[in-house]
Amino acid sequence: MKTYIITYLGSLVLSLLLTPAVIALAVRYNLYDRTGPRKVHSGRVARIGGIAIFAAMVSMMAMVYLLPGNIGERFYQLGTKILVILIGAALVFVIGLIDDIKSVKSWTKFLVQIIAAIFVCSFGIRIKIINVPDLFSIDFGFFSWPFTILWIVGVTNAINFIDGLDGLAAGISAIACGTVAVLSIYFGQPVLCVMMLAMAGALSGFLFFNFNPAKIFMGDCGSLFLGFTIASATVMCTAKSQALVGFALPLLALGIPIFDTLFIMLDRFGREKSVFQPDTEHFHHRLLRFGLKQRHVVILSYAVTLLATGAGVFLMAARSIRSLIVFISILVLVILVFHIAGAVSIRHIMRAVRRKYH
């Protein structure tokens, strides 16, 4: 337990120290986030905060894993898979940083994400089986490859898309990291837990500067790195447990970015727009149009995420049919929140799809 506490607090302190240095770097090289119709900030805000998150997390992990002790020994046993995840995450971090500095086409970033996801899958980090005791067991077989790649790339982009308000992506990602850390302990994966706590600490420190009014944004380098790392960690956790909770609980923790991305893509598909084309139809944009302030929207999103995740914790105690009922019930509640916000209308989406094909 002491190692876990030190990991989180150490990463938090590193992030608190590194983020101001990154802000200074951004000011020196004029690396500010561009304003535009879909942007809600005004003035010049640094946009390469992902550097601080990446550096704080990786540095803290290195310090913990190199120390003698149980965690260090476990790292040498499972280190290959952790390193594979970090290498893939570093790849998407680099392409995101290039985009933050001089812009990269959407399809290029998407291709790099797919390559990184294939790299992770090639080392056996795949969702092969999901099991609900006494009910059913899904063996994906060969389809574990496309399913896992779709999950990793999907979550990566979901975090990237929701990074539209001060502190929104960082806070939800921190909650997701905490969720995966709890699952990792529950399923006996202390090394994965350390990685998630290092990420959570880095995000907590970053939030001191990223919460409204933000002094720095994480940029694509931060959001892509976060999404890829969290997605890959959930795959590793699910692969270890093969239980519904290993996949369902992270899904609930990431419910807002995942469903926001899903509904936005369906809506754009129906209106014959590119799924990569930015707009102001996201969940948080709609809440702003209700008259809520930025920080109120962000706090509300935190609350919904914590509520869904907290209720989802019962999945760890529930068995068979009860776990499935709890999971479906929480999913329905999350979708209801989107419906109330006006972010989803199944009738509108189906009408648009029918227009497209008739």
Secondary structure, DSSP 8 states (H G I E B T S, - for coil): -HHHHHHHHHHHHHHHHHHHHHHHHHHHTT-B----TT----S--B--THHHHHHHHHHHHHHHHHSSSHHHHHHHHHHHHHHHHHHHHHHHHHHHHHHHHH---HHHHHHHHHHHHHHHHTTT----EEEETTTEEEE-GGGHHHHHHHHHHHHHHHHHHHTTSTTHHHHHHHHHHHHHHHHHHHTT-HHHHHHHHHHHHHHHHHHHHHSSS-SB--HHHHHHHHHHHHHHHHHHHHHHH-BHHHHHHHHHHTHHHHHHHHHHHHHHHHTT--TT---S-SHHHHHHHTT--HHHHHHHHHHHHHHHHHHHTHHHH--HHHHHHHHHHHHHHHHHHHHHTTS--HHHHHHHHHHHH-
